[in-house]
């Protein structure tokens, strides 16, 4: 018996496979997508109990993906993850944009900074599902 269905969105195939393994070891059925554009196509025909998305990806990055998921009125909990570039200078040079904070403002249920352990990841999944 599975805990539920998870959608993992990450452009890095090694990270995607690792997240899938973490979730499967915890009893989840996992579908994976390499970017937000592919994830949106998957979401058209499937329901998920949790969505995990990286923020920095080609074609459709995570911030846009979260915005599109919420715009489609999909209320599935979303965990946004990002690596070392969680903050960078804005194009106008007017300060720092915190992409993890921005993802929460756009509808992510929780955030996690890479790198993280399996237990930290599963713990955050359990936290956003409460």
N, C-alpha and C positions, 0 to 999 in steps of 0.2 A: 504494500500500500504506500503510495507516494504522499508526501506532505502537500504537494500541489505542483503547479506548472510555473516555471520561471523562464523569462526571456533575458538573455545576456547579450549586451551590445558592446562590442569592443573591436577596434580595427587590428589590434595586435593578436595574431592567432595563438601565441603562447599564453598570453594573459586570458584570452577567451577560453582556451582549453583548461587552464588552471581554475578559473571561476566555475566552469562547468563541472570539473572534478570535485571542487569543494561542495557545490550544491548537490551533486549526485550522491556523494558520500553521506550527506545529511538527509537523503531520501527524496530529493526533488527530481522531477522530470524537467529536462532543460532543452530549450530551443535557443540557438545562437544566431546572431547576425553580426556582420562585419562593419556596419555603419547604420546611422539612423534612417536613411532612405530605405534600406532593406528591412529594417525593423518595422517601419510604418506599413510596408506591404504585408508583412507577417501578421501584424496586428489587425488588419482588415478582416482576416478570417479566423482568428484564434483569440481566446480569452486567456489571460495569465493572472496568477495570484501575486506575482511580484515581478518587477522589471529592474534590471541592473544595467546602467549605462555609463560608459566612459564619457568624458567631456570633450577630449581632443581627438577628433576623427575626421577623415576626409569625407567628402560628398555632403554629409549632413552631420554636423557635430552634435554633442550631447545637449547643449543648451537649447538649440533649435529642436532637437528631438523631444525633449521634455515639453517645450512649448506646444509642439504639434500634438503630442499625446493628450495634453490637457485641453487643447483646442477641440480635439475630437471627443471630448467629454469622457475620456477613459480615466476612471478614478483608481486604477491599480496603483498600489504603493510603488514608488520609484526610489532606488538607491543610486545616487550619483557618485561616481568614483573618479579620482584624478590623481595624477602623479606629481612630479616636482614642479610643474608649471601651474599650480593652483592659483597663483597670482602673477600678473605681469603688468607692465606699463600699458595704459590705454593708448590707442592710436593718437589721440589728441595731446598726449603727454600730461594730462591733467590729474594724474594720480594712479592708483592701483585698482584694478578690477579683481575682485575675489570671485572666481568662477564657481566655487563650491557654494558660497553664500548666494550668488545669483541663481544657481540651480534650485536652491531652497525657495527663493522668492518666486520662482516660476512654477513651482509645484512639486519639486522633489521632496519625498518624505524623510529622507536622511542623506547624509554624505559620509564618505570615507576617503582618506588620503592614502594613496599608494606610497610605499609598500605596506601591506598588512598581512597578518597571519590568517589561516583558515578559521581559527576560533574567533578572531576579531570580525571577520567578514560574516560568518554565520550569526554571531552575536548581534551585529547591526541589522541583519535581515530579520531576525526574531524581534528586535526592538521596533522596527518600523511596521511590523505586522500586528503589534499589540493594539 
